[in-house]
Amino acid sequence: MFTQLTERLSTSLQKLRGIQRFTEDNIKEAIAEIRRALIEADVALPVVKKFIDDMTEKAIGQTIIKSVRPEDAFIKLVNDELIEVLGGETSEINLRAQKPVIILMAGLQGSGKTTTTAKLAKYLTETQKKSVMVTSVDIYRPAALDQLETLAKQINVAHFPSTPQDKPLDIVKRAIDHAKKQFLDILIIDTAGRLHIDDEMMHEIVQISKEAMPTETLLVVDSMAGQDAAIVAKTFNEKLELTGVILTKTDGDARGGAALSMRIITGKPIKFVGTGEKIDGLSAFHPDRVASRILGMGDIVSLVESVKQKVDKKEADKIAKKLQSGKRFDFNDFLLQLNQMKKMGSMQSILDKMPGFAKVPKAAADMMDDKAISKMEAIILSMTQKERRFPALINGSRKQRIAKGSGSTMQDIGKLLKQFEKMQKMLKRFGGNKMEKQMRQLEQIKDKLPPELLAQLPGRFK
C-alpha cells in the first residue's frame, strides 16, 4: 500500500535542499507536488485540501536548525500531518463490555467480510487470549455459511451453525444465548452483503444491530475502492453507528486513498488492515507507523512484532547459535529462513516495513516477490542433502539436474549460488558476538545525538 505516494513524496522532498527558512515561495513547488501525489493516490478532495492547508500553515516561517537538513525538517511536518489525517492515536477494539462482547461485521459483498470475520477471530484468540465464537446471518448466500464454518474449524474457534431457512434475528438470538451459556468472551456476527447499498439491506442490518446491541460495529471495506470506500463507510455510518473500519486487500492497493480519506470523511477510525488470503493476514492499524511507511522510513516496530508472533524462536536460536560457534550458514538454514519469512505474510508486506525500501530501484524491487521466494525454495529442495551443506560441490552437471528438478534454468541456479555466497560472507562478519557489539555501538551513537537534532526527527527515531 502507498507505493505510488511514497515515490512521489520522495521526489518532492528532494526539491527542498539548501533552504534555511520555509516561505510560501520556496516550498510552493514541493507543496504542489504533494497535492498532485495525494490526488493521484485517490485521496478525497476535501482531505487533500485540509492536508495541504494545515501543512502549509505550519511550515511557513519555521526556521530550520543548522544541524538538520531542510528535507528532514519538512519530513517531520509531513509525518505529523499524515498521522493526524490517519486518525492520530491507535484505536483499539473495545473488549471491556459485559461478556460475551458482541462484534457486528458489516460491508458490501466482495469486500472480504467473511474471511475477515475469521481473521479477526484468530487475531483475538491469539493476541488477546479470548474465547471466540463466530456465526453468520448471511442466509442469502449458502456458500458464505459453509465458508465461515470451514474457516472456524481451520482456526479452531467455536462456530454457531445457521441455515438458509433460518431468520437472521432468530440466528442472532440463539447465538447470543449459546455464547452466554458457554461463558465465551466474544461473539462475532457476520452479516449479509450486497453488491451495492440498498434499503432492504440497511433495514435488515439495523434490525440485527438493535437485537444484538453490539459493542463494536466494524465495517469491512475494500481498500482498492479508493475514496469510494470512505463514501461507502459514511453511508453505512449514517444508519449503523459504526465504531470502526477494517480495510482489506491493502497489499494490492498501491495508492492508499481509502486509508487517507477514511477518518476525515467518516469520523471513524481504521482499526485493522487485512492483507492477502492467509487467515493470519490481519493487523492492528497504527497511524504513526503507517505515516512512517508512507514516507519511506519503514515500520520496524510492526516488523519486530510480526517476527515475535510468527517466527519459530527455537529455529531462529538454533541458527544464531550455529553462527556464534563459527559454523557456516548452509542451504538447510536458508530453507528454514524462507519458511519463516512465508509465515510473516507476503514479501511485499515485509519489504514495505523496511526503512529505505522505497529508494530501491524498481527493477531490483520487482525481483523480491513471493514468486522469487517460491523459485528459490524449489531450487533448494531439488538439491541433495550433501549439496545443501556443501554448495561448492554444485558443478555443471549438478546444476543441470537441479534446474530440471526445480523447473528453473542453469542461470537461475548460478544466480542463487552467487547470492548465497555473498550472504555467507556477510553472516560470517556477524559471527560470535560481533552483531551484539555493533548493536551496542549504534545505541551509543544514538545517545550522543544533540537534543535539537532529536527534536526534529520523526517520533520513531527519538
N, C-alpha and C positions, 0 to 999 in steps of 0.2 A: 504494500500500500504506500502511496505518496511518492513513488519513484519519479514521476514526471515533475512533481512540485519540488522535490529535493534538488533535482538537476537545475531547474530554473532559478531557484533561490540561491544556489551556489554561484551561478553566473552573475546574478545581480549584486551579490556581496563583494565580488571581485572589483567592482567599479568604485569602491569606497577607499581605496588605498591612498594614503597621503593626506587625507582630510584631518584637520586638527580640531575643528568645531563644526557640528552639524548645522546647516542652514537650509532653508527651503530650496535654494538653488542647487547646492551641491549634492543633495540627496534625492533631487527630483527624478533623475534617471533610474536610480535604484528602486524608488517607490513605484514608479510606473511599471518597472519590470516585475515587481512583486504583485502588483494589481493584475497584470496580464497572466502571471503564473496561477493566481487564485481563480481567475475566470476560466482558464484552460483546465483547471482541476475540477471544474463543475461545482464550484462553491456558490451558494445562493448570493445574488447581488446585494441584498441588504447586509449580509455578513461581510462581504468584500468591502463595502463602504465603511462599515463600522471599524473593521480591522485597520484599513488604511488611514482613516481619520484619527483614530486613537494613537496609532503608532507615530504618525507624523507629528502630532501634538507633543508626544513625549520626547521625540528625537530632537526637534528644533531647539537650538540653544544649549544643548548638552555639550559640555566641554569634555574632550577626551584626555584621559590621563596619559602622559608621555609613554609609560611602560606598556600601554595596551594598544594593539593595532586597531585602526578605525573599524575594520570589518568585524573584529571581535566584540567591540562595544555595540555595534549595530546588531550583531547576532543575539546579544543579551536582550536587546529591546524586542527583537522579533520573537525570541524564545518566550519571553514573558507574555507577549500579546497572544501567541499561539496557545499557551497554557490557559489563558483566560477564555479564549474562544472555544476551546475544547472542554471547558467546564470547570477549570480551576482545580478544586480538590477531587480526589478519587472518591467516587460514590459507591459505597459498599452495599451489598444486599442486606436487607433487614431481616435478621433471624431472631429478633428479641420478642416476638409476639407469642401468644399462647399456642402451645402445640396442639395439633400439627400446624406449622406455619404453611399457609397456602400461597402458592405461586401460580398465577394465571398467565399462560403464554398465548399471545395474540399475534396476528400477522396475515399477510396475503399468501395465497398458495404459491409455492415455488421459492419462498424465501428461506427455506431450510428449517422450518419451525419444529417439525417432529424430530429431526436429527439433533437440533439444538436443545430440545427438551431432554433428550438422553445425555447430551454432553453436559448440560447443567447438573443433572442428577449425579453424574460421575464426578464432576468438579466438587460439588457439595459433600459428597461421600468421602472423597479423598482429602480435600483441603480443610473442610470444617468438621470432619469426622461425625457426620449426621446420618441418621437412618432416613432413607428417602423412598417414597413410593410415587410412581407415575401412573397416569391414566389419560385416556383420550376420549373426547366427546365429538370427534370428527366422524359422525355416523354416515356422512355422505360419501366418504372415501374409505371403503373397507381395507384398501391397501395400507392406509395410514394406521388403522387399528392394529393390523398384523405387524407393520414395521416397528411400531413402538414396543409391542410385546417382544419381538425378536431382539431389539436393542436393549431392553430391560434385562433379558436373560444374559446377554453378552457382557453387560457391565455389573451384573449381579445385584440389581436393586429390585425391590418389590414392584409388582405390576397389578393394578386393579383392572380386570377384564371388562370389555364392553363390546356390544354387537351393533350392527346397523339397525336392528329392530328396537333398540333402547332409545329412550328420550334423553337428550343432553342433561336436563335438570335432574332427572332420576339418577343418572350416572354420577353426577356431582354429589348428590345427597348420600348415595350409598358409599362412594369412595371416601368421603369425609368421615362418615360413621365408622367405616372399616379402619381408617388410619388412626382414629381415636382409640378404638378397641385394641389395636396393635401397639399403641403407645409410640407411634412413629413421629419423628421430628418434623418432617417436611412432606407435603403432598404437592406435586407439580401437575397441573391440568393443561393438557394440550388441546387447544380449541380448533374448530374448523376454519380453513382459509378459503378465500375466493380469488378468482383471477383479478377482481377489482372490488373496490369498496361499494357495497350496496346496502339498501335499507334493511333487507331481510337479515343479512349477516350481522349488521350492527345491532339490530334489535335482539337477536339471539345471544350475542356475546354480552350485551348489557344485562340481560336476564340471568345469565350464568354468573356474572360478576356479583349481582345482587344476592344470589343464592349462596355463593362461595365466600363472599366477603374476604377477598384475598389481601394478604399483607403486601404482596408485590404483584403488580401487573406489568409484565415485560413485553414490549413489542419487538418482534423479530423482523428485521428488515435487511434486504439485500443491499450491501454497500455499493455494488456496481450500478445501482439505480441513480447514484449521484445525489443532486439536490432534490430529486423527486422523492427519495427515501425520506427526507426531512418533511416534505409536504404530506406524505402518507402518514407519518408519525403525528403530525399536527392534527390531521383529520381524526385519527383514532383517539387522540388525547381529548378532543372536544366531547367525545361520547363516553370515554372509559376511565379517565383519571389515571393515566399511566404513571408508573413510578420510575420507569427507566426503559432503556433501549438496548437491544443486543444486535450488533452489526455482524452479518455473516458474509462469507466469501471475500474477506478482506485481503486474502493472498492473491486474488485475481483482480483486485482493484488497484490500478497504477495511479489513479488520480486523487482519491481521498475526499472528494466533495461532500459525501454524506457525513463523514466524521466531523468535518469542519463546519458544516451547516447546522447539524442536529441540535446542539444546545441552544443556540440563539433563536432558531426558528421555532422550536417546540418548548423550550424552557425545561426540558427533561434531560437528565444525564445519560450518557452512554455507560452502561455498567459492565458489559462484556463484549469481546470481539471473538468471532469464530473464524477458523481457518481450515480449509480442506474438508475431506470426508471422514478423516480419522476421528474416532469417538473422543479422543483426548484433546482435540483441537479447539479448546475454548480457554480464554484467559481474561482476567480482570482488566479493565480499561483504566490506565493511569495517564491523565492528561500531560503531566510533566515528562514522562518517559516518551510519550508519542511525539511531543514537541521536539524533544531531543533527536528522535529518529528522523523527523521531517527535515531538520537542519543538518542531517548527515553526521550527527555526533553519536549515533548508535544508541543502544539501550542495554548497557552492561548489567544493570540491576535485574532486568527481566531475563536476560540470558543466563545469569547465575542462578536465578530462581528455577528456570527451566532445567538446568543441569542438575540441581539438587533434587527436583521432583522426579525426573525421568531417567537419569543416568544411574546405572548399577554401580554403587560405590565400591563394592568388593572387586569388581573387574577393573575399575579405574585405579584402585590401590595396588592391585597386582602389577599393572604396567608401570606405575610410579616407582614401586619397589625395585622392579626389574631395571629401570633406567638408573636409579640411585646406586645399584650394585655394579653399574658399569656394563651391563649386558646390552647387546644390540637390539634395537626395535626391529621386529620382523613382520612379515606379511600376515601372520596369525594375529599379531597385536593390531595391525592396521585394520583387519577384517572386523575385529571386535569394536574398534573405534567407529567404523562405518555403521555398524548395527546400533551403536549408542546414539549416533547422530540421527538416524532414522526415527528413533524413539522421540526425539525432540521436535519432530514436525518436518515440514518441507524445508529444503535447503534455502529457499528464498526467505522464509520467515526467520531463519537463523542469521543469514547474512544481513538482513535489514537491521538487526540489533548490533552489528559490528561497527564500531566507530570508523568513519572514513570510507566505508564501503561505497558510498555514492561517488567517490572520486576514482574508483577503479574503472579502467577503460571498459567500454561496453562489450567489446569482443571477449575480454577476459571474464567479465561478469556472466556473460551468456554461457560460458563453459562450465560454470559452477551451479549446476542444477541437479534435480533428482535423477534425470536420465544418466548424467555423468557418474553419479554415485552407484547406480544400478550396474552400469557398464564396468566400473572398477571392481565391484563385488563379483560379477560374473567371471572376470579375468582371474581374480584371486582363487575363486572356487574351482577353476579349471587347472590350477597348479597342483602338483603333488605336495605332500607334507614337507618333503625334503626341500623342494623348490621354495616353499614359503619361508622356511627357516634360513635357507642359503640362496638368496636371489642371484648371486653371482654365477650359479650353475646354469642359469637360463641362457642357452645358446640359440643359434638359428633354428635348429630342428625342434627344440623345445618350444620356442616362440610360435612356430608353425602349428604345433599340436594344441597349445593353449588358445591361440586365435581361433582355430577350428572349433574347439570345445566351448568357447565363450561367445561365438558369433561376432567376433571383432576382427580387426586387421593386425598385421605384423607391426604397423606403425603405432597402433593403439598400445600394443604391448611395450614397445620401445619407449613410448612417451611416459607410460606409467612407471616403468623401471627407473627412468631418469628422475622423475618427480619423487619417487620413493627414496632414491639415493640422496637427494637434496634434503629430504625430511630426516633421514637417518643422521646426516651431518649436523643438522640444526638441533636435533634432540640430544646429540652427543654433547653439545655445548652446555646443555642444561643438566647433565649427569650429576650424580652425587647431590650436594646441597647447593649447587650453583644457582638454580632457579629461586630458591628461598632467599639467598643472599641478594639477588638482583631485585626481588620484590621489596626487601627491606630498604635498599638504596633508593628505590622510587618513592617510597613513603617519606624518607628523609628529605628528598628533594622537594616534595610537595609541602612539607612542613616549613621549609625555608622560604617559600614564596612570600613576597611582601603583601600585607593586608589589602593595599589599594588594588593590587592585581587580582587577588582572590575575589574582591568585591565586584569586579567587572565580569567574572566568569559566570556561565550558566550554572544553576544550582548544583547539578550533579558533580561538578568539578571542584566544589569548595571543600 
